[in-house]
Amino acid sequence: MMFADKIKQLREQKNLLQRQMSAALEIDSGLYSKIERGDRRAKREQVLKLAEILNADKDELLTLWLADQLNQVADNEKSVAAEAFKIAQQQIEK
């Protein structure tokens, strides 16, 4: 939930309401609330829009967003996750 925590922190620093965020993203306020709680995943294009709205570093938000997704998948496969990440890292570096 690193991504969710970060966007909540940034939103609160800017004194924005969740309903303002959801309107800017053109989504239901309930859906935005779930994204901010970590109950739903944002789409990549929403992450980019959030970076714009919050004047945040898009690479940082994308990194946290992707890390959350990786952690969610790995959480179900703890016995092999570390080795899988090593293999994936090797492929990324090629």
KOLZA-351388 format. One line per 2 residues: number of its first residue (from 1); their letters; for each residue y, z, x of N, C-alpha, C, O, CB. Coordinates in nm, 3 decimals, always signed. Glycine has a CB too. Example, Ala and Ser with C-alpha at 12.3 -4.5 7.8 and 13.67 -1.06 7.14 Angstrom:
1) as) -0.569 +0.780 +1.319 -0.450 +0.780 +1.230 -0.330 +0.780 +1.320 -0.332 +0.846 +1.424 -0.447 +0.905 +1.131 ~ -0.225 +0.708 +1.285 -0.106 +0.714 +1.367 +0.003 +0.787 +1.290 +0.114 +0.804 +1.341 -0.060 +0.572 +1.408
***
This chain:
1) mm) -0.120 +0.000 +0.081 +0.000 +0.000 +0.000 +0.126 +0.000 +0.086 +0.232 +0.045 +0.042 +0.000 +0.120 -0.093 ~ +0.114 -0.049 +0.204 +0.231 -0.055 +0.292 +0.341 -0.143 +0.234 +0.459 -0.110 +0.240 +0.191 -0.106 +0.431
3) fa) +0.300 -0.256 +0.177 +0.396 -0.349 +0.118 +0.467 -0.284 -0.001 +0.590 -0.290 -0.010 +0.325 -0.479 +0.074 ~ +0.392 -0.224 -0.089 +0.449 -0.160 -0.209 +0.549 -0.051 -0.171 +0.657 -0.041 -0.229 +0.338 -0.102 -0.297
5) dk) +0.511 +0.031 -0.074 +0.600 +0.138 -0.030 +0.731 +0.082 +0.028 +0.839 +0.136 +0.005 +0.530 +0.226 +0.075 ~ +0.717 -0.027 +0.104 +0.835 -0.087 +0.168 +0.931 -0.146 +0.065 +1.051 -0.124 +0.073 +0.793 -0.195 +0.268
7) ik) +0.878 -0.220 -0.032 +0.971 -0.280 -0.129 +1.036 -0.174 -0.217 +1.150 -0.189 -0.259 +0.898 -0.384 -0.216 ~ +0.962 -0.067 -0.245 +1.023 +0.042 -0.323 +1.135 +0.107 -0.242 +1.243 +0.134 -0.295 +0.916 +0.148 -0.362
9) ql) +1.109 +0.132 -0.115 +1.210 +0.193 -0.028 +1.334 +0.105 -0.020 +1.446 +0.154 -0.034 +1.152 +0.216 +0.113 ~ +1.315 -0.024 +0.001 +1.428 -0.116 +0.011 +1.504 -0.125 -0.121 +1.627 -0.128 -0.122 +1.379 -0.254 +0.053
11) re) +1.432 -0.129 -0.232 +1.496 -0.137 -0.364 +1.582 -0.014 -0.389 +1.696 -0.024 -0.435 +1.391 -0.151 -0.475 ~ +1.526 +0.103 -0.357 +1.601 +0.228 -0.379 +1.723 +0.236 -0.287 +1.827 +0.287 -0.328 +1.511 +0.349 -0.356
13) qk) +1.711 +0.187 -0.165 +1.826 +0.187 -0.073 +1.939 +0.101 -0.126 +2.056 +0.129 -0.100 +1.784 +0.138 +0.064 ~ +1.905 -0.003 -0.199 +2.005 -0.093 -0.255 +2.048 -0.052 -0.396 +2.128 -0.120 -0.460 +1.952 -0.235 -0.258
15) nl) +1.994 +0.062 -0.443 +2.027 +0.114 -0.576 +2.001 +0.010 -0.686 +2.080 -0.005 -0.779 +2.172 +0.158 -0.581 ~ +1.888 -0.060 -0.673 +1.849 -0.157 -0.774 +1.742 -0.097 -0.864 +1.660 -0.016 -0.820 +1.798 -0.287 -0.709
17) lq) +1.742 -0.136 -0.988 +1.642 -0.091 -1.083 +1.523 -0.187 -1.082 +1.536 -0.303 -1.045 +1.701 -0.080 -1.225 ~ +1.407 -0.135 -1.123 +1.291 -0.222 -1.132 +1.316 -0.338 -1.227 +1.270 -0.449 -1.201 +1.169 -0.143 -1.177
19) rq) +1.386 -0.315 -1.334 +1.411 -0.423 -1.429 +1.500 -0.531 -1.368 +1.488 -0.648 -1.405 +1.476 -0.368 -1.556 ~ +1.589 -0.494 -1.276 +1.670 -0.594 -1.207 +1.582 -0.678 -1.114 +1.599 -0.800 -1.103 +1.783 -0.526 -1.126
21) ms) +1.487 -0.612 -1.050 +1.395 -0.683 -0.960 +1.308 -0.779 -1.039 +1.289 -0.895 -1.001 +1.307 -0.583 -0.882 ~ +1.255 -0.730 -1.150 +1.166 -0.816 -1.230 +1.243 -0.936 -1.286 +1.188 -1.046 -1.294 +1.103 -0.735 -1.345
23) aa) +1.367 -0.915 -1.325 +1.449 -1.026 -1.376 +1.472 -1.130 -1.265 +1.465 -1.250 -1.290 +1.584 -0.974 -1.431 ~ +1.500 -1.083 -1.146 +1.524 -1.174 -1.034 +1.398 -1.252 -0.998 +1.405 -1.367 -0.955 +1.573 -1.097 -0.911
25) le) +1.282 -1.189 -1.016 +1.154 -1.255 -0.987 +1.102 -1.334 -1.107 +1.004 -1.408 -1.096 +1.051 -1.151 -0.945 ~ +1.169 -1.319 -1.221 +1.129 -1.384 -1.345 +0.987 -1.345 -1.387 +0.905 -1.428 -1.424 +1.139 -1.536 -1.330
27) id) +0.963 -1.213 -1.379 +0.835 -1.158 -1.425 +0.863 -1.039 -1.516 +0.974 -0.987 -1.519 +0.745 -1.115 -1.304 ~ +0.763 -0.998 -1.588 +0.772 -0.882 -1.676 +0.796 -0.756 -1.592 +0.743 -0.743 -1.482 +0.643 -0.867 -1.760
29) sg) +0.876 -0.665 -1.645 +0.906 -0.543 -1.570 +0.782 -0.458 -1.547 +0.773 -0.388 -1.446 +1.011 -0.461 -1.645 ~ +0.686 -0.463 -1.638 +0.561 -0.391 -1.619 +0.482 -0.445 -1.502 +0.421 -0.368 -1.427 +0.477 -0.397 -1.745
31) ly) +0.483 -0.576 -1.485 +0.414 -0.638 -1.372 +0.481 -0.598 -1.241 +0.413 -0.566 -1.144 +0.412 -0.791 -1.388 ~ +0.614 -0.601 -1.239 +0.683 -0.560 -1.117 +0.650 -0.415 -1.083 +0.626 -0.382 -0.967 +0.836 -0.578 -1.133
33) sk) +0.648 -0.330 -1.183 +0.615 -0.189 -1.162 +0.476 -0.174 -1.098 +0.456 -0.093 -1.008 +0.621 -0.111 -1.295 ~ +0.382 -0.254 -1.146 +0.246 -0.250 -1.090 +0.244 -0.300 -0.946 +0.169 -0.247 -0.864 +0.150 -0.335 -1.175
35) ie) +0.324 -0.400 -0.914 +0.333 -0.449 -0.776 +0.387 -0.339 -0.687 +0.336 -0.315 -0.577 +0.422 -0.576 -0.768 ~ +0.492 -0.272 -0.734 +0.555 -0.166 -0.654 +0.465 -0.044 -0.638 +0.476 +0.028 -0.539 +0.686 -0.125 -0.718
37) rg) +0.377 -0.020 -0.733 +0.280 +0.091 -0.722 +0.157 +0.051 -0.641 +0.078 +0.137 -0.603 +0.237 +0.138 -0.861 ~ +0.142 -0.077 -0.616 +0.025 -0.125 -0.544 -0.094 -0.153 -0.633 -0.205 -0.174 -0.583 -0.014 -0.027 -0.440
39) dr) -0.073 -0.153 -0.764 -0.181 -0.181 -0.859 -0.207 -0.330 -0.875 -0.317 -0.371 -0.915 -0.149 -0.119 -0.994 ~ -0.108 -0.412 -0.844 -0.121 -0.558 -0.850 -0.064 -0.616 -0.721 +0.025 -0.558 -0.660 -0.048 -0.617 -0.975
41) ra) -0.116 -0.730 -0.682 -0.066 -0.796 -0.562 +0.042 -0.897 -0.601 +0.031 -0.970 -0.699 -0.180 -0.866 -0.486 ~ +0.146 -0.897 -0.521 +0.249 -1.000 -0.538 +0.195 -1.132 -0.485 +0.107 -1.135 -0.399 +0.380 -0.960 -0.464
43) kr) +0.247 -1.240 -0.538 +0.216 -1.372 -0.485 +0.303 -1.395 -0.362 +0.409 -1.334 -0.346 +0.238 -1.483 -0.593 ~ +0.258 -1.484 -0.276 +0.332 -1.511 -0.151 +0.477 -1.552 -0.181 +0.570 -1.505 -0.116 +0.262 -1.622 -0.069
45) eq) +0.495 -1.639 -0.279 +0.631 -1.683 -0.311 +0.717 -1.567 -0.362 +0.838 -1.566 -0.342 +0.627 -1.795 -0.415 ~ +0.654 -1.469 -0.427 +0.728 -1.351 -0.472 +0.770 -1.265 -0.353 +0.877 -1.206 -0.354 +0.643 -1.269 -0.571
47) vl) +0.684 -1.259 -0.252 +0.718 -1.184 -0.131 +0.842 -1.245 -0.065 +0.933 -1.173 -0.023 +0.597 -1.182 -0.031 ~ +0.845 -1.376 -0.057 +0.961 -1.443 +0.002 +1.087 -1.420 -0.080 +1.195 -1.400 -0.024 +0.934 -1.594 +0.015
49) kl) +1.073 -1.423 -0.211 +1.188 -1.397 -0.299 +1.235 -1.252 -0.285 +1.355 -1.225 -0.284 +1.151 -1.427 -0.447 ~ +1.140 -1.159 -0.274 +1.177 -1.018 -0.255 +1.254 -1.000 -0.125 +1.352 -0.925 -0.120 +1.051 -0.929 -0.255
51) ae) +1.211 -1.067 -0.020 +1.282 -1.057 +0.108 +1.426 -1.104 +0.092 +1.519 -1.044 +0.147 +1.210 -1.141 +0.216 ~ +1.444 -1.211 +0.016 +1.578 -1.263 -0.008 +1.662 -1.165 -0.089 +1.776 -1.135 -0.054 +1.570 -1.398 -0.081
53) il) +1.606 -1.115 -0.198 +1.678 -1.022 -0.286 +1.716 -0.894 -0.213 +1.826 -0.843 -0.229 +1.592 -0.988 -0.409 ~ +1.623 -0.844 -0.132 +1.642 -0.715 -0.066 +1.705 -0.728 +0.073 +1.723 -0.628 +0.143 +1.510 -0.644 -0.054
55) na) +1.739 -0.850 +0.112 +1.794 -0.875 +0.246 +1.703 -0.816 +0.353 +1.749 -0.751 +0.447 +1.936 -0.817 +0.258 ~ +1.574 -0.840 +0.336 +1.474 -0.785 +0.428 +1.418 -0.896 +0.515 +1.432 -1.014 +0.484 +1.360 -0.715 +0.349
57) dk) +1.357 -0.856 +0.624 +1.293 -0.951 +0.714 +1.169 -1.008 +0.645 +1.076 -0.934 +0.614 +1.255 -0.884 +0.849 ~ +1.168 -1.139 +0.621 +1.057 -1.200 +0.548 +0.926 -1.188 +0.624 +0.821 -1.170 +0.563 +1.086 -1.346 +0.520
59) de) +0.931 -1.196 +0.757 +0.808 -1.184 +0.835 +0.749 -1.043 +0.825 +0.627 -1.027 +0.820 +0.834 -1.220 +0.982 ~ +0.835 -0.944 +0.821 +0.787 -0.806 +0.807 +0.719 -0.787 +0.671 +0.610 -0.730 +0.663 +0.904 -0.705 +0.823
61) ll) +0.784 -0.835 +0.565 +0.725 -0.821 +0.432 +0.595 -0.900 +0.420 +0.498 -0.852 +0.361 +0.823 -0.866 +0.324 ~ +0.593 -1.021 +0.474 +0.469 -1.101 +0.471 +0.358 -1.033 +0.549 +0.242 -1.035 +0.507 +0.494 -1.242 +0.527
63) tl) +0.392 -0.973 +0.661 +0.292 -0.903 +0.742 +0.234 -0.784 +0.668 +0.112 -0.765 +0.667 +0.354 -0.856 +0.874 ~ +0.319 -0.705 +0.605 +0.272 -0.589 +0.528 +0.189 -0.634 +0.409 +0.086 -0.573 +0.378 +0.390 -0.503 +0.481
65) wl) +0.233 -0.740 +0.342 +0.162 -0.795 +0.227 +0.022 -0.841 +0.267 -0.076 -0.810 +0.199 +0.241 -0.911 +0.166 ~ +0.014 -0.915 +0.377 -0.115 -0.965 +0.423 -0.204 -0.850 +0.472 -0.324 -0.850 +0.446 -0.096 -1.068 +0.534
67) ad) -0.146 -0.754 +0.543 -0.223 -0.639 +0.591 -0.283 -0.562 +0.474 -0.398 -0.517 +0.482 -0.134 -0.546 +0.675 ~ -0.208 -0.547 +0.367 -0.263 -0.480 +0.248 -0.382 -0.555 +0.192 -0.482 -0.495 +0.152 -0.155 -0.465 +0.140
69) ql) -0.373 -0.688 +0.189 -0.484 -0.768 +0.137 -0.607 -0.754 +0.227 -0.719 -0.739 +0.178 -0.442 -0.916 +0.126 ~ -0.585 -0.760 +0.358 -0.696 -0.744 +0.451 -0.761 -0.607 +0.437 -0.884 -0.594 +0.437 -0.649 -0.764 +0.594
71) nq) -0.678 -0.504 +0.425 -0.731 -0.369 +0.409 -0.812 -0.354 +0.281 -0.914 -0.285 +0.278 -0.618 -0.267 +0.410 ~ -0.767 -0.418 +0.175 -0.840 -0.409 +0.049 -0.978 -0.473 +0.061 -1.076 -0.417 +0.012 -0.760 -0.475 -0.064
73) va) -0.985 -0.588 +0.124 -1.114 -0.654 +0.144 -1.202 -0.571 +0.238 -1.320 -0.550 +0.211 -1.094 -0.797 +0.202 ~ -1.144 -0.523 +0.346 -1.219 -0.446 +0.446 -1.268 -0.314 +0.391 -1.372 -0.263 +0.433 -1.134 -0.422 +0.568
75) dn) -1.195 -0.258 +0.298 -1.233 -0.129 +0.241 -1.371 -0.134 +0.177 -1.444 -0.035 +0.176 -1.130 -0.084 +0.138 ~ -1.407 -0.250 +0.123 -1.537 -0.266 +0.059 -1.649 -0.297 +0.158 -1.766 -0.295 +0.122 -1.530 -0.375 -0.044
77) ek) -1.613 -0.326 +0.282 -1.710 -0.364 +0.384 -1.686 -0.287 +0.514 -1.681 -0.347 +0.621 -1.704 -0.516 +0.411 ~ -1.670 -0.157 +0.505 -1.631 -0.076 +0.620 -1.727 -0.088 +0.738 -1.683 -0.079 +0.853 -1.622 +0.067 +0.580
79) sv) -1.855 -0.106 +0.712 -1.952 -0.108 +0.822 -1.936 -0.230 +0.913 -1.977 -0.225 +1.029 -2.092 -0.104 +0.766 ~ -1.879 -0.338 +0.863 -1.865 -0.459 +0.943 -1.720 -0.505 +0.958 -1.694 -0.606 +1.023 -1.947 -0.570 +0.882
81) aa) -1.627 -0.434 +0.899 -1.488 -0.478 +0.896 -1.428 -0.492 +1.036 -1.362 -0.592 +1.064 -1.405 -0.382 +0.815 ~ -1.448 -0.395 +1.122 -1.387 -0.401 +1.256 -1.434 -0.523 +1.333 -1.354 -0.591 +1.397 -1.420 -0.274 +1.335
83) ea) -1.561 -0.551 +1.327 -1.615 -0.668 +1.397 -1.563 -0.797 +1.334 -1.532 -0.892 +1.405 -1.769 -0.667 +1.394 ~ -1.552 -0.800 +1.203 -1.499 -0.917 +1.135 -1.354 -0.943 +1.176 -1.314 -1.057 +1.195 -1.509 -0.900 +0.983
85) fk) -1.275 -0.836 +1.188 -1.137 -0.851 +1.231 -1.129 -0.905 +1.374 -1.042 -0.986 +1.404 -1.063 -0.716 +1.222 ~ -1.219 -0.861 +1.461 -1.222 -0.913 +1.598 -1.249 -1.063 +1.599 -1.182 -1.138 +1.671 -1.329 -0.840 +1.681
87) ia) -1.345 -1.105 +1.521 -1.379 -1.247 +1.513 -1.261 -1.326 +1.456 -1.226 -1.433 +1.508 -1.506 -1.269 +1.427 ~ -1.201 -1.274 +1.351 -1.086 -1.342 +1.291 -0.971 -1.352 +1.392 -0.906 -1.456 +1.401 -1.039 -1.267 +1.165
89) qq) -0.947 -1.246 +1.467 -0.841 -1.247 +1.569 -0.867 -1.354 +1.673 -0.774 -1.424 +1.715 -0.831 -1.110 +1.638 ~ -0.992 -1.369 +1.715 -1.027 -1.471 +1.812 -0.998 -1.610 +1.756 -0.948 -1.697 +1.828 -1.176 -1.459 +1.851
91) qi) -1.028 -1.632 +1.629 -1.003 -1.761 +1.567 -0.855 -1.788 +1.552 -0.810 -1.902 +1.568 -1.070 -1.768 +1.431 ~ -0.779 -1.686 +1.522 -0.634 -1.700 +1.508 -0.572 -1.740 +1.641 -0.480 -1.822 +1.646 -0.571 -1.569 +1.456
93) ek) -0.623 -1.683 +1.750 -0.568 -1.708 +1.882 -0.601 -1.848 +1.934 -0.537 -1.895 +2.028 -0.620 -1.605 +1.980 ~ -0.698 -1.916 +1.875 -0.737 -2.051 +1.921 -0.638 -2.155 +1.876 -0.655 -2.273 +1.906 -0.874 -2.087 +1.870
***
